[in-house]
Amino acid sequence: MTPLATARLQYCAWLHFIPGAGSLFTSRMYVIAAIVFLGTLSAIAASQAAQPMFKTDAVEKAQLPKMCYAQYVDDKLASNPEYTFPPGCGAYMNHYCGGLILLYRASKASRPMGQRKEDLGMANDAFDYTLHYMPPTCPIRSDVEGAKARAGVVKKLLH
């Protein structure tokens, strides 16, 4: 069960199963219930935001370009320019690395077809997003365009 579903169940249980609440359930109690529910959602969102978007295995990490290492291998590498994005490429480059991981997963024949197609769609979205916000002068623009082209080939294979 997802954390959101758990929070929703807790909220519903709290609202409907308080002994003696019945007609005594005032508007103030509804406000308190809503505050508790929103607090639970905020805690869930914060815990999920602190986690990396993808848990990658050793094979996926090995396929990533070095500039993605600070994001997916070891965040301590962020201070080393060899393991970060080139200057002048913009703040949206992190979507490129996530797109690469999704593209690798979409290419794995061992994964269910539905999941592969979903991963491929998200990879395409990540590449489009990166290209949209990337300046034309970024030195790795051709790499992102190449990944987008590879996604097009995988799409043909999956359909």
C-alpha positions in Angstrom: 0.0 0.0 0.0 1.4 3.4 -0.9 2.0 6.0 1.8 -0.8 8.2 0.3 -3.3 5.3 0.5 -2.2 4.7 4.1 -2.7 8.3 5.0 -6.1 8.3 3.3 -7.2 5.3 5.3 -6.0 6.8 8.5 -8.0 9.9 7.8 -11.2 8.0 7.0 -10.8 5.8 10.0 -10.3 8.8 12.2 -13.3 10.5 10.8 -15.7 7.6 10.9 -14.7 5.4 13.7 -14.4 7.7 16.7 -16.6 6.2 19.4 -19.6 8.4 20.1 -18.7 10.8 17.4 -22.0 10.4 15.5 -24.0 13.6 15.5 -21.5 15.1 18.0 -18.9 15.4 15.3 -18.6 19.2 15.0 -17.2 21.4 12.3 -14.2 22.0 14.6 -13.5 18.3 14.6 -13.6 18.2 10.8 -11.0 21.0 10.7 -8.8 19.1 13.2 -9.2 16.0 11.1 -8.2 17.9 7.9 -5.2 19.4 9.6 -4.0 15.9 10.8 -4.6 14.6 7.3 -2.7 17.4 5.6 0.1 17.0 8.1 0.4 13.4 7.3 0.5 14.1 3.6 3.2 16.8 4.1 5.4 14.3 6.1 5.0 11.7 3.3 5.9 14.2 0.6 8.9 15.4 2.6 10.2 11.8 3.1 9.7 11.0 -0.6 11.4 14.3 -1.7 14.4 13.3 0.3 14.8 10.0 -1.5 16.4 9.8 -4.9 14.0 9.4 -7.8 15.5 6.1 -8.9 17.2 3.3 -7.0 19.8 2.2 -9.5 21.6 -1.1 -9.6 25.3 -1.5 -10.5 24.7 -2.2 -14.2 22.6 0.9 -14.6 25.2 3.0 -12.8 27.9 1.6 -14.9 26.1 2.8 -18.1 25.6 6.4 -16.9 28.0 9.1 -18.1 30.3 10.4 -15.4 28.4 13.7 -15.2 25.5 11.7 -13.6 27.6 10.1 -10.9 27.1 12.9 -8.4 23.3 12.4 -8.8 23.1 8.6 -8.8 26.4 7.1 -7.6 27.7 9.3 -4.7 26.6 12.8 -3.9 30.0 13.6 -2.5 31.3 13.7 -6.1 29.3 16.9 -6.6 32.3 19.0 -5.7 34.4 17.4 -8.5 33.7 19.0 -11.9 34.6 15.7 -13.6 31.4 14.2 -12.1 29.0 17.1 -12.7 27.3 18.7 -15.7 29.3 21.1 -17.8 28.9 24.8 -17.1 26.4 26.6 -19.3 24.0 23.7 -19.7 21.3 25.0 -17.3 19.7 23.7 -14.1 17.5 21.1 -15.8 20.2 18.7 -16.8 19.4 16.2 -14.0 16.4 15.1 -16.0 18.8 13.8 -18.7 20.3 11.3 -16.2 16.9 10.1 -15.1 15.8 9.7 -18.7 18.9 7.6 -19.4 18.0 5.3 -16.5 14.4 5.0 -17.8 15.7 4.3 -21.3 18.0 1.5 -20.0 15.0 0.0 -18.2 12.8 0.3 -21.3 15.5 -1.6 -23.3 15.5 -4.6 -20.9 13.7 -7.5 -22.4 13.3 -9.1 -19.0 10.9 -6.4 -17.8 7.1 -6.5 -18.5 6.1 -4.9 -21.7 3.7 -2.4 -20.1 6.4 -1.2 -17.7 8.9 -0.9 -20.5 6.5 1.3 -22.5 5.8 3.4 -19.5 9.5 3.8 -18.8 10.1 4.8 -22.4 7.4 7.4 -22.3 8.9 9.0 -19.2 12.4 8.8 -20.7 11.1 10.7 -23.8 9.5 13.3 -21.5 12.7 13.7 -19.6 14.7 14.2 -22.8 12.2 16.7 -24.2 12.2 18.6 -20.9 16.0 18.7 -20.8 16.3 19.8 -24.5 13.6 22.5 -24.0 15.5 24.2 -21.2 19.0 23.5 -22.4 20.8 26.4 -24.1 21.8 25.6 -27.7 25.4 26.2 -26.8 25.5 23.4 -24.2 28.5 21.2 -25.1 26.5 18.0 -24.5 23.4 18.9 -26.4 24.2 16.3 -29.0 24.4 13.6 -26.3 20.9 14.4 -25.2 19.7 14.5 -28.8 21.4 11.1 -29.3 19.6 9.6 -26.3 16.3 11.0 -27.6 17.0 9.3 -31.0 17.8 6.0 -29.2 14.5 6.2 -27.4 12.8 6.6 -30.8 14.5 3.3 -31.9 13.4 1.5 -28.8 9.8 2.8 -29.3 9.7 1.2 -32.8 10.9 -2.0 -31.3 8.3 -2.0 -28.6 5.3 -1.2 -30.8 
